[in-house]
Amino acid sequence: MHWIDAGIFIFYMVALLVVGFYFLKKNKNAEDYFVSGRNMTRWHIGLSVVATDVGGGFSIGLGGLGFVMGLSGSWMLFTGLIGAWLSAVILIPKVHP
């Protein structure tokens, strides 16, 4: 590993720790942690749903599924998108007052 690579990696890890400790101190109770003290906007909740759905397991898993099943594996992606949309439509009004 080159020293630039190691430096970028160390910088990234330190930045993650700084952000983590900042929000550790900012959260006062479990409600702050789980629902951001009910201060999340619709955009924040929607982006959280998308980030949860489009993670590494989703991307890598569906690529493997497409390789194994072929074109019919793409229906898993399509139905997953419908499920994410329905989840967002039902979840966002419940979480956002």
C-alpha positions, -999 to 999 in steps of 0.1 A, spaced: 0 0 0 13 34 -9 16 61 17 -10 82 -1 -35 53 1 -27 48 38 -31 85 45 -65 86 28 -77 55 47 -65 70 80 -81 103 72 -114 86 64 -114 66 96 -106 96 117 -134 116 100 -159 88 107 -149 87 143 -153 125 146 -188 124 130 -197 95 152 -186 111 185 -203 144 175 -237 127 171 -231 105 202 -229 137 222 -258 154 204 -283 125 210 -299 128 245 -321 97 245 -334 68 224 -359 89 205 -331 112 193 -313 82 180 -341 64 163 -362 92 149 -339 122 152 -361 138 179 -389 139 154 -370 167 135 -365 148 102 -380 163 71 -397 142 44 -365 144 23 -344 130 51 -367 101 56 -370 94 19 -332 94 14 -329 71 44 -353 46 29 -334 47 -4 -300 43 13 -313 13 32 -327 -3 0 -298 5 -22 -270 -9 -1 -241 -32 -9 -260 -64 -3 -287 -51 -27 -263 -42 -54 -240 -72 -52 -268 -96 -45 -289 -86 -74 -258 -87 -97 -252 -123 -87 -289 -131 -90 -289 -117 -125 -259 -138 -134 -275 -170 -120 -311 -164 -132 -306 -142 -163 -332 -117 -173 -359 -132 -150 -337 -121 -121 -344 -85 -130 -380 -89 -117 -365 -91 -82 -351 -56 -88 -385 -43 -101 -405 -58 -73 -379 -44 -48 -384 -9 -62 -421 -12 -58 -417 -24 -23 -394 5 -15 -418 29 -30 -448 15 -10 -427 14 21 -417 51 17 -453 61 10 -466 43 41 -436 50 64 -429 87 58 -464 99 68 -462 77 100 -427 90 110 -431 126 99 -459 143 118 
